[in-house]
Amino acid sequence: MRVSQMVYTIIGEGIYIGEPCLLVRLSGCNLHCSWCDTPAARRGGREVPFARLVDKGISSPTKWILLTGGEPLLQRSTPKLISRWLEGGKNVLVETNGTVPINRIVQSGVSISLDVKTPSSGESGKFYEENLKYLRRNDAIKFVIADRRDFDWARNFIGNIKVKAQILFQPAWGRISPQKLAHRIIEAKLPVRLSVQLHKIIKIE
């Protein structure tokens, strides 16, 4: 499999923020988001044998494995890799951009962080809506907010769906402050959680 990065760190955002994890970042992405913070993961990386990835995950001292990208679900072996890690007793958090079907990875032990791209990303028309019906209470649906237009767009989006997953609004780094976004959430009385990128705040991988 094509891998961009493997490192022991913490989960930096979302509902499991702060948990120690093995981060496995797969290479390749089908989007070009304007505020992407991992552009190097779109291409390149190195080939790592499937068996080595399985062993690396299972032997990790952490309970959690964070599988991210790029877009990790683009690689054909990803569902099988996740299953092997689960068999080894791990919990797996998968971060996906919302454009690829998630039904093959929905199982006990897996938590999914599903993005819905807002207008400022330049990719808001590519969301795969069928994914919404697979989301569970231990999953999250995330909107990265850069400006007022994004906020209003996301508010309208959540007003037209019913999901069991937790809904997160996350400020686009350097585009809007967490304070401003928090005030907007409070003023609008939205049933969402503010998500911040802790790994950037404390400057860790």
MARPAMAR-568148 format. One record per residue: residue number from 1; x, y, z of N, C-alpha, C in turn. Coordinates in steps of 0.001 Angstrom, whole numbers, padded with zeros to 6 digits. Each point is the difference from the previous one (the first is absolute). Example, Ala and Ser with C-alpha at 12.3 -4.5 7.8 and 13.67 -1.06 7.14 Angstrom:
REM residues 2
- 1:013190:-005690:007800:-000890:001190:000000:000900:001200:000000
- 2:-000350:001050:-000720:000820:001190:000060:-000770:001090:000730
END
This chain:
REM residues 205
- 1:000840:-001195:000000:-000840:001195:000000:000881:001252:000000
- 2:-000539:001067:-000549:000755:001244:-000102:-000217:000834:001260
- 3:001079:000286:000725:-000076:000675:001294:000796:001296:-000042
- 4:-000606:001050:000503:000659:001301:000061:000695:000228:001333
- 5:-000591:-000558:001089:000539:000272:001335:-000469:-001046:000984
- 6:000875:-000380:000926:-000363:-000809:001160:000711:000576:001206
- 7:-000761:000305:001049:000610:000629:001172:-000876:-000246:001224
- 8:000630:-000130:001164:-000733:-000047:001257:-000286:001430:000431
- 9:-001247:000294:000283:-000391:001366:000320:-001285:-000033:000817
- 10:-000788:001061:-000062:-001323:000012:000616:-001038:000290:-001080
- 11:-001230:-000397:000259:-001089:000385:-000900:-000234:001490:000203
- 12:000154:000773:-001062:000046:001452:000134:-001316:000723:-000133
- 13:-001073:-000707:-000410:-001289:000669:-000182:-001121:-001025:000083
- 14:-001225:000496:000121:-001146:-000904:-000003:-000378:-000498:001379
- 15:-000831:-001045:000029:-000595:-000447:001262:000957:-000812:000870
- 16:001131:-000422:-000540:000992:-000740:000794:001276:000812:000187
- 17:-000125:001300:-000060:001137:000905:000100:000827:-000274:001257
- 18:001316:-000012:-000175:000916:-000198:001119:000410:-001428:000251
- 19:-000684:-000976:-000607:000353:-001411:000185:001332:-000310:-000701
- 20:000924:-000678:000682:001223:-000438:-000682:-000348:-000969:-001123
- 21:000753:000067:-001087:-000324:-000852:-001140:001238:-000251:-000858
- 22:-000128:-001011:-000843:000910:-000160:-001130:-000701:000615:-001189
- 23:000587:001054:-000555:-000571:000641:-001175:000594:-000636:-001249
- 24:-000874:-000492:-000870:000416:-000546:-001289:-000668:000847:-001074
- 25:000820:000745:-000735:-000522:000885:-001038:000280:-000623:-001374
- 26:-001072:-000414:-000675:000158:-000588:-001325:000093:001097:-001063
- 27:000688:-000301:-001089:000183:000957:-001091:-001154:-000069:-000985
- 28:-000246:001125:-000656:-001006:000065:-001046:-001260:000701:000462
- 29:-000512:000908:-000833:-001247:000681:000297:-000678:000384:-001302
- 30:-001308:000015:000018:-000789:000340:-001182:-000543:001423:000044
- 31:000410:000784:001022:-000450:001378:000134:001192:000963:000041
- 32:-000298:001284:-000221:001011:001054:000077:-000545:001132:000867
- 33:-000196:-000247:001280:-000593:001009:000877:000921:001207:000142
- 34:-000602:001183:-000022:000788:001231:000028:000804:000159:001285
- 35:-000534:-000528:001105:000692:000139:001277:000616:-001317:000485
- 36:000265:-000909:-000917:000611:-001283:000373:001291:000221:000783
- 37:000127:-000690:001142:001209:000162:000813:000972:-001170:-000143
- 38:-000321:-000951:-000887:000935:-001107:-000258:000143:-000233:-001502
- 39:000369:001028:-000779:000093:-000163:-001461:001020:-001042:-000436
- 40:001006:-000249:000825:001019:-000989:-000356:-000580:-001412:-000072
- 41:-001135:-000220:000668:-000605:-001331:000007:-000793:-000284:-001270
- 42:-000172:000985:-000840:-000765:-000215:-001227:000733:-000921:-000972
- 43:001302:000024:000050:000800:-000855:-000897:001284:-000399:000717
- 44:000783:-000804:-000637:001269:-000407:000610:-000183:-001068:001054
- 45:000749:000128:001083:-000017:-001019:001033:000913:-001156:-000371
- 46:-000126:-001096:000748:000842:-001179:-000254:-000852:-001249:000087
- 47:000395:-001026:-000715:-000706:-001276:000054:000388:-000753:001268
- 48:-001000:-000401:000758:000215:-000778:001218:-000786:-001297:-000141
- 49:000653:-001157:000186:-000716:-001271:-000127:-001201:-000073:000934
- 50:-001075:-000593:-000492:-001228:-000126:000776:000261:-000659:001353
- 51:000733:-001087:-000003:000268:-000728:001245:000739:000864:001013
- 52:000887:000866:-000497:000744:000869:000915:-000928:001029:000639
- 53:-000946:000519:-000772:-000963:000941:000560:-000880:-000661:001055
- 54:-000408:-001229:-000273:-000788:-000747:000976:000786:-000153:001299
- 55:001237:-000463:-000105:000830:-000230:001183:000290:001293:000752
- 56:000275:001065:-000751:000293:001289:000631:-001184:000457:000838
- 57:-001205:-000162:-000537:-001187:000415:000734:-000257:-000849:001230
- 58:000068:-001306:-000169:-000314:-000907:001111:001037:000111:001120
- 59:001255:000244:-000365:001060:000099:001012:000083:001390:000629
- 60:-000812:000925:-000469:000013:001348:000555:-000366:-000022:001479
- 61:000667:000801:000831:-000339:000060:001427:-001290:000766:000265
- 62:-000565:000612:-001031:-001217:000796:000170:-001248:-000814:-000316
- 63:-001109:000374:000634:-001280:-000658:-000260:-000550:000394:-001370
- 64:000279:001251:-000396:-000573:000553:-001219:000977:000016:-001167
- 65:-000528:-000267:-001185:000711:000243:-001247:-000824:001023:-000770
- 66:000640:001087:-000379:-000656:001039:-000802:000414:-000193:-001452
- 67:-000958:-000354:-000836:000253:-000221:-001428:-000544:001190:-000777
- 68:000907:000708:-000663:-000385:001238:-000652:000723:000136:-001326
- 69:-000064:001170:-000598:000620:000214:-001309:000360:001459:-000184
- 70:-000024:000464:-001261:-000654:-000589:-001142:-001405:-000516:000285
- 71:-000369:-000934:-000833:-001267:-000711:000165:000291:-001488:000124
- 72:-000049:-000541:001227:000422:-001385:000229:-000864:-001055:-000679
- 73:-001260:000328:-000312:-000893:-001003:-000583:000197:-000174:-001504
- 74:000910:000741:-000588:000289:-000173:-001421:000818:-001263:-000265
- 75:000747:-000464:001000:000833:-001187:-000191:-000835:-001260:000255
- 76:000070:-000944:-000920:-000868:-001179:000029:000166:-000852:001251
- 77:001205:-000020:000558:000265:-000879:001145:-000385:000617:001342
- 78:-000494:001224:-000009:-000300:000677:001264:-001015:-000753:000870
- 79:-001143:-000452:-000521:-000943:-000736:000868:000627:-001252:000624
- 80:000804:-000704:-000778:000654:-001209:000515:001010:000358:001088
- 81:000727:001095:-000194:000970:000452:001002:-000706:000331:001307
- 82:-001098:000709:-000091:-000761:000351:001196:-000474:-001253:000728
- 83:-000494:-000976:-000739:-000477:-001250:000605:001119:-000720:000742
- 84:001188:-000004:-000568:001139:-000664:000654:000358:000706:001303
- 85:-000032:001308:-000011:000286:000739:001236:-001059:-000272:001056
- 86:-001250:-000065:-000409:-001074:-000304:000954:000178:-001385:000605
- 87:000385:-000961:-000838:000249:-001358:000483:001147:-000019:001011
- 88:000898:000967:-000122:001124:000105:000930:-000338:000781:001258
- 89:-001265:000380:000169:-000441:000645:001225:000068:001512:000012
- 90:000196:000616:-001160:000120:001449:-000057:-001334:000669:-000310
- 91:-000115:001269:000363:-001070:000872:-000457:000552:000832:-001144
- 92:-000807:000215:-001034:000477:000720:-001180:-000897:001198:-000273
- 93:000618:001179:-000057:-000691:001225:-000390:000382:000307:-001441
- 94:-000993:000075:-000870:000236:000262:-001417:-000491:001400:-000346
- 95:000907:000820:-000522:-000371:001329:-000472:-000152:-000056:-001515
- 96:-001202:000341:-000485:-000282:-000090:-001424:-000650:001285:-000493
- 97:000209:000329:-001267:-000455:001295:-000512:-001459:000021:-000444
- 98:-000713:-001106:000164:-001436:-000006:-000255:-000412:-000250:-001429
- 99:000955:-000256:-000879:-000335:-000212:-001411:000044:-001463:-000409
- 100:000459:-000864:000898:000185:-001421:-000292:-000934:-000816:000900
- 101:-000659:-001045:-000512:-000895:-000811:000834:000703:-000561:001231
- 102:-000682:000062:001147:000590:-000484:001248:-000576:-001330:000452
- 103:-000957:-000555:-000736:-000721:-001184:000476:000911:-001194:000257
- 104:001129:-000092:-000716:000896:-001154:000172:000789:000045:001299
- 105:000025:001138:000685:000806:000088:001220:-000845:000201:001253
- 106:-001320:000010:-000150:-000875:000198:001159:-000094:-001308:000778
- 107:000641:-000033:001155:-000040:-001188:000844:000404:000380:001421
- 108:-000234:-000884:000925:000343:000247:001394:001502:000215:000133
- 109:000391:001001:000771:001411:000303:000188:000513:001095:-000907
- 110:-000804:000377:-000995:000371:001069:-000929:-000839:001233:000300
- 111:000655:001146:000082:-000686:001285:000082:000368:000794:-001248
- 112:-000986:000638:-000592:000198:000715:-001254:-000182:001494:000216
- 113:000964:000772:-000482:-000116:001449:-000037:-000214:000386:-001450
- 114:-001223:000387:-000321:-000412:000223:-001383:-000103:001495:-000280
- 115:000797:000477:-000932:-000063:001410:-000374:-001151:000276:-000963
- 116:-000583:001187:000149:-000860:000564:-001031:000670:001302:-000416
- 117:000485:000068:-001213:000785:001145:-000446:-000884:001223:-000216
- 118:000370:001096:000631:-000722:001257:-000091:000442:000781:-001243
- 119:-000727:001065:-000378:000334:000734:-001224:001436:000503:-000088
- 120:000580:000444:001116:001352:000548:-000054:001048:-001029:-000409
- 121:-000330:-001279:000147:000937:-001057:-000397:000157:-000080:-001505
- 122:-001021:000448:-000735:-000012:-000158:-001447:-000471:-001370:-000447
- 123:-000439:-000840:000951:-000367:-001382:-000302:-001369:-000384:000577
- 124:-000856:000982:000228:-001238:-000284:000740:-001028:-000811:-000787
- 125:000168:-000145:-001289:-000991:-000732:-000771:000262:-001480:-000152
- 126:000972:-000541:000718:000431:-001374:-000231:-000340:-000964:001133
- 127:-000789:000449:000961:-000343:-000844:001138:-000870:-001175:-000434
- 128:000291:-001188:000541:-000764:-001212:-000292:-001068:-000161:001081
- 129:-001217:000444:-000302:-001043:000091:001018:-000431:-001347:000572
- 130:000183:-001068:-000752:-000368:-001327:000473:000729:-000355:001294
- 131:001157:000618:000236:000778:-000290:001206:-000733:000372:001281
- 132:-000879:000960:-000071:-000667:000481:001212:-000766:-001100:000728
- 133:-000580:-000925:-000750:-000828:-001028:000637:000829:-001033:000762
- 134:001306:-000017:-000199:000855:-000970:000690:000605:000548:001294
- 135:-000149:001278:000245:000632:000604:001164:-000695:-000422:001289
- 136:000814:-000273:001037:-000496:-000445:001295:000368:001009:001085
- 137:-000358:-000277:001235:000242:000949:001084:001480:000182:000305
- 138:000826:-000967:-000327:001437:000132:000248:000742:000570:-001208
- 139:-000764:000515:-000967:000595:000644:-001167:-000213:001511:000088
- 140:000662:000721:-000903:-000153:001452:-000048:-000137:000451:-001438
- 141:-000789:001045:-000179:-000085:000666:-001288:000555:001406:000215
- 142:001008:000372:-000796:000777:001207:000275:-000095:001004:-001145
- 143:-000181:001271:000381:-000003:001103:-000946:001153:000937:000357
- 144:000906:000226:-000922:001065:000978:000213:-000528:001351:-000477
- 145:000009:000964:000909:-000609:001306:-000235:001091:001065:-000152
- 146:-000037:000720:-001122:000985:001055:-000235:-000593:001394:000073
- 147:-001309:000115:-000202:-000619:001329:-000051:-001506:-000115:000250
- 148:-000662:001139:-000069:-001437:000032:000275:-000782:-000832:-001017
- 149:000426:000040:-001261:-000700:-000787:-001020:000053:-001477:000341
- 150:001162:-000499:000418:000126:-001403:000403:-000936:-000311:001160
- 151:-000028:000910:000979:-000820:-000225:001188:-001474:-000131:-000372
- 152:-000479:000935:-000796:-001410:-000037:-000395:-000307:-001220:-000858
- 153:000932:-000363:-000850:-000168:-001179:-000859:-000098:-001265:000851
- 154:000920:-000129:000983:-000001:-001182:000871:-001249:-000039:000871
- 155:-000433:001158:000493:-001221:000052:000809:-001202:-000475:-000820
- 156:-000079:000408:-001233:-001081:-000441:-000875:000084:-001502:-000266
- 157:001229:-000500:-000182:000206:-001425:-000279:-000505:-000848:001158
- 158:000412:000331:001221:-000395:-000838:001142:-001489:000136:000302
- 159:-000603:001111:-000439:-001429:000174:000202:-000844:-000891:-000889
- 160:000641:-000614:-000982:-000724:-000835:-000960:000373:-001477:000068
- 161:000713:-000386:001062:000389:-001404:000147:-000323:-000476:001406
- 162:-000053:-001325:000151:-000113:-000624:001315:001079:-001058:000093
- 163:000920:000186:000924:001085:-000963:000182:000163:-000306:001483
- 164:000497:-001194:000285:000295:-000382:001374:001363:000520:000434
- 165:000849:000285:-000968:001373:000418:000282:000051:001368:000660
- 166:001099:000273:000683:000230:001318:000564:000398:000961:-001129
- 167:-000480:001230:000093:000259:000997:-001036:001033:000996:000521
- 168:001067:000164:-000763:001105:000867:000394:000155:001158:-000969
- 169:000190:001188:000534:000411:001171:-000781:001440:000314:000403
- 170:000885:000043:-000972:001419:000206:000277:000519:001206:-000772
- 171:000656:000949:000659:000513:001167:-000718:001146:-000376:-000938
- 172:-000045:000536:-001216:001115:-000188:-000929:001195:000765:000547
- 173:001099:-000711:000160:001182:000569:000662:000466:001266:-000723
- 174:000093:001105:000759:000469:001253:-000555:-001037:000803:-000751
- 175:-001237:-000531:-000086:-001042:000685:-000772:-001085:000599:000896
- 176:-000287:-000668:001098:-000977:000498:000968:000428:-000505:001368
- 177:-000157:000817:001028:000449:-000395:001331:-001006:-000937:000655
- 178:000474:-000890:000876:-000926:-000851:000750:-000993:000829:000815
- 179:000460:001156:000523:-000883:000852:000789:-001174:000509:-000836
- 180:000296:000474:-001206:-001061:000535:-000848:-000990:-001088:-000390
- 181:000531:-001171:-000340:-000888:-001099:-000370:-000850:-000441:001187
- 182:000607:-000042:001188:-000754:-000373:001204:-001155:000967:000236
- 183:000255:001295:-000136:-001050:000997:000207:-001129:-000182:-001013
- 184:000342:-000316:-001240:-001028:-000198:-001023:-000855:-001235:000295
- 185:000644:-001058:000486:-000739:-001214:000364:-000983:000304:001131
- 186:000480:000739:001003:-000837:000334:001151:-001164:000901:-000414
- 187:000310:001020:-000796:-001038:000948:-000429:-001082:-000684:-000837
- 188:000426:-000952:-000829:-000954:-000699:-000874:-000695:-001163:000707
- 189:000446:-000304:001229:-000579:-001095:000796:000026:-001328:-000770
- 190:001152:-000280:-000588:000129:-001207:-000814:000356:-001205:000860
- 191:-000544:-001175:-000304:000308:-001226:000750:001273:-000659:-000530
- 192:001098:000760:000055:001277:-000505:-000524:001092:000215:001043
- 193:001123:-000704:-000198:001162:000176:000870:001081:000774:-000726
- 194:000689:000886:000722:001165:000675:-000542:001185:-000957:000060
- 195:000670:-000167:-001119:001196:-000844:-000057:001193:000878:-000326
- 196:001075:-000166:000747:001240:000732:-000282:001098:-000994:-000342
- 197:001039:000485:-000680:001120:-000864:-000379:001081:000094:001076
- 198:-000146:-000845:001014:000899:000036:001147:001453:-000221:-000407
- 199:000232:-000868:-000978:001377:-000293:-000403:000705:001231:-000546
- 200:-000761:000910:-000608:000602:001241:-000486:000217:000989:001129
- 201:-000913:000024:000942:000127:000914:001129:001232:-000332:000837
- 202:000220:-001294:000244:001147:-000396:000839:001230:-000341:-000846
- 203:-000138:000156:-001312:001105:-000176:-000950:000636:-001391:000106
- 204:-000835:-000992:-000281:000468:-001375:-000024:-000472:-000626:-001304
- 205:000722:-001019:-000469:-000384:-000659:-001273:-001422:-000533:000064
END
